[in-house]
Amino acid sequence: MTPDEIKAKIDGLQKRYNAVVQEKAGLSGQLQAKKEELAAIVQEVRAAGYDPKNLAQERDRVQSELEGQIEKLDKELTEVETALSAFKK
């Protein structure tokens, strides 16, 4: 390679390096923002009284509890409706 070709190659490499450094800085900023967002979500989950490590188990427990309450209410309403129907006769 001639000195001019070497200089052109070095200039090209320097531009590519600078582009990569800028991209890395941008990605680092995005990563930091995502970490802060995640920390806020974890704090919100904890403030709601849940352990972030057990969310799936908590969801299943709460869903089961809700389904039980729905069944209980359905049964109670059926009893009331039956009693009202008998009372109307």
Buried (B, 14 or more C-beta within 10 A) or exposed (E): EEEEEEEEEEEEEEEEEEEEEEEEEEEEEEEEEEEEEEEEEEEEBEEEEBEEEEEEEBEEEEEEEEEEEEEEEEEEEEEEEEEEEEEEE
